[in-house]
Amino acid sequence: MGCRGLISKDEPIVEDTSLTTLFEKQCPMYMSMGMTYDEFWYDTPYKAKFYREAYKLKVKHRDEEMWQQGVYIYEALCKVSPILHAFSKKGTKPLPYSDKPYLSQMSKEENKITKEQEAENERLKAIVQFNAWAKAVAKKFNK
């Protein structure tokens, strides 16, 4: 079934490399990504491509979440570290932990920057429109 290939110089055994075998090896991987058996075997190959791309995005997102969790743990340990020091004075208190998540703080800053950029864009549009109007009026009077 299919083509024969890969003859090893050391061994006289010919390995079977049919397409069916290759697809059968890939099926469990795609099923672990959430694709059903019927989708893998009977749907368009583009669907498998999209499942693979979605899986890569999901893994990347999970990695970023884990990194962010590490940042929170690191900050918590840094805030507590003054009282964990062996030679700390009596009455030493930990530093206060952040009240809000980092992403909510970043989104406020990003919103402020975005609003400032939009206001600047509107100002520049108004200047361009005024200059175009002024040139049109000057052209009428110079005739």
Phi, psi and omega in degrees: 000120180080193182271156175256144180201187177051075174265121181278142178288328182284322183242139180278011183276134177262128181271142179277121180235049180289157179296325179300317179297317179298316179293323178295328177288329182278335185305312180299325179297314180290327177293327177291340177275354178111359180278138180279165179300314181295322178297319182295315187273332190243344180272179181294146178297337179297329179297319177297321178298316181292323175299318180296316179295319178296321179296318178299319178295320179296318179294318179297317179298317179297321179297318179294322178297317180294322177296316179296321177299321177298323178296317179296317179295317179299315179297318180298317179294322178294324180289329182272341187304329179300327181274346179273349180293134185298327183256024180288150181283157177295142180088000177294134182245152177291155177289151181292140179278153181304136182284327187237155175296153181299320184295325179291326177290320180293321182294325177295318179294318179296320178297319179296316179295318180298316179297320178296319179294319178297318179297319178295319178298317179296320179297316180294323177298317180298320179295316180297316180294320179296317179297321177296318178296317181297321178295320179296317180293317180296324179295321180296318184281338181276352180291000000 
